[in-house]
């Protein structure tokens, strides 16, 4: 059965897309810890990130770096935190989260809620900074 992320890649479920290549995709997390919280995924469904072959894992990381740079230009923060949990969705993914304190990346915190218009505006801002990176 396809993961929710595979359904997003296939266009069956909409997302607030930030960037996309032939092999990778980045989109806003709909249950964010912070404004600009973005998920970076390989398009090929792989449950565990360390089962991705070395070349693709390196390329995924470099893609995530470009996305992180765009987020940092778009959302006021001290850093972009990175987390790979791997339990919540059986499709490898990297969380990129704007942070100012260590506690900002605590996944047990209450998630934020943004309107569709706000999410669209956030995605557009990051996407524009990604293109200009």
C-alpha positions as CSV (number, residue, x, y, z in Angstrom):
1,X,0.0,0.0,0.0
2,X,1.4,3.4,-1.0
3,X,2.3,5.8,1.8
4,X,0.7,9.2,2.1
5,X,3.9,10.7,0.7
6,X,3.8,8.4,-2.4
7,X,0.3,9.6,-2.9
8,X,1.5,13.2,-2.7
9,X,4.2,12.5,-5.2
10,X,1.6,10.9,-7.5
11,X,-0.6,14.0,-7.2
12,X,-3.4,12.1,-5.5
13,X,-3.1,14.2,-2.4
14,X,-2.4,18.0,-2.7
15,X,0.5,19.6,-0.9
16,X,2.2,23.0,-0.4
17,X,5.2,22.2,-2.7
18,X,8.5,24.0,-2.1
19,X,10.7,22.2,-4.6
20,X,10.9,19.1,-6.8
21,X,13.5,17.3,-8.9
22,X,13.2,14.1,-10.8
23,X,14.1,12.1,-7.6
24,X,13.1,14.3,-4.6
25,X,10.4,16.6,-3.4
26,X,10.0,19.1,-0.6
27,X,6.7,20.4,0.8
28,X,5.3,22.0,3.9
29,X,4.4,19.8,6.8
30,X,0.6,20.2,7.4
31,X,1.2,19.6,11.1
32,X,4.1,22.0,11.6
33,X,6.1,22.7,14.7
34,X,7.0,26.1,13.3
35,X,6.2,28.3,10.3
36,X,8.1,26.9,7.4
37,X,8.4,23.3,8.8
38,X,9.2,21.4,5.6
39,X,9.4,17.7,4.7
40,X,12.0,16.5,2.2
41,X,11.5,13.1,0.7
42,X,12.8,10.8,-2.0
43,X,10.1,10.1,-4.6
44,X,11.0,6.4,-4.6
45,X,9.2,5.0,-1.5
46,X,11.7,3.6,1.0
47,X,10.6,3.0,4.5
48,X,13.9,3.5,6.3
49,X,16.3,6.4,5.4
50,X,19.4,4.3,5.9
51,X,18.1,1.7,3.4
52,X,18.6,4.4,0.7
53,X,21.7,3.7,-1.4
54,X,24.7,5.9,-0.6
55,X,24.5,8.0,-3.8
56,X,20.8,8.8,-3.4
57,X,21.1,9.5,0.3
58,X,23.9,12.0,-0.4
59,X,21.8,13.6,-3.2
60,X,18.8,13.8,-0.8
61,X,20.9,15.5,1.8
62,X,22.3,18.0,-0.7
63,X,18.7,18.7,-1.9
64,X,17.6,19.2,1.7
65,X,20.5,21.6,2.2
66,X,19.2,23.8,-0.6
67,X,15.7,23.7,0.8
68,X,17.0,24.6,4.3
69,X,18.9,27.6,2.8
70,X,15.6,28.8,1.2
71,X,13.7,28.3,4.5
72,X,16.3,30.3,6.4
73,X,16.0,33.2,3.9
74,X,12.2,33.1,4.3
75,X,11.5,32.6,8.0
76,X,13.1,34.5,10.8
77,X,15.1,31.9,12.9
78,X,18.5,31.2,14.3
79,X,18.9,27.9,12.5
80,X,17.1,25.2,10.5
81,X,16.9,22.2,12.7
82,X,16.9,18.8,11.1
83,X,15.3,15.6,12.3
84,X,14.8,12.1,10.9
85,X,12.4,10.1,13.0
86,X,11.2,7.5,10.6
87,X,8.4,6.0,12.7
88,X,5.3,8.1,11.8
89,X,5.1,7.5,8.0
90,X,6.7,4.4,6.3
91,X,8.5,6.6,3.7
92,X,11.9,8.1,4.4
93,X,11.7,11.8,5.1
94,X,13.7,14.7,6.6
95,X,12.1,17.3,8.8
96,X,13.5,20.8,8.3
97,X,12.3,23.1,11.1
98,X,13.1,26.8,11.7
99,X,14.3,26.9,15.3
100,X,15.5,29.5,17.9
101,X,15.8,27.1,20.9
102,X,16.5,23.4,21.3
103,X,12.9,22.9,22.5
104,X,11.5,24.1,19.2
105,X,12.2,20.7,17.7
106,X,10.3,18.8,20.3
107,X,7.7,16.7,18.5
108,X,5.5,16.3,21.5
109,X,4.8,20.0,21.4
110,X,1.4,21.2,20.2
111,X,1.4,21.5,16.4
112,X,0.6,24.9,14.8
113,X,-2.3,25.6,12.6
114,X,-2.3,27.9,9.6
115,X,-5.0,28.7,7.1
116,X,-4.7,27.5,3.5
117,X,-3.9,31.1,2.5
118,X,-1.1,31.3,5.1
119,X,0.3,27.9,4.0
120,X,0.2,29.0,0.4
121,X,2.0,32.3,1.2
122,X,4.7,30.5,3.3
123,X,5.3,27.9,0.5
124,X,5.5,30.6,-2.2
125,X,8.0,32.7,-0.1
126,X,10.2,29.6,0.4
127,X,9.8,28.4,-3.2
128,X,10.9,31.9,-4.5
129,X,14.0,31.8,-2.3
130,X,14.7,28.2,-3.4
131,X,14.7,29.3,-7.0
132,X,17.0,32.2,-6.2
133,X,19.5,30.0,-4.3
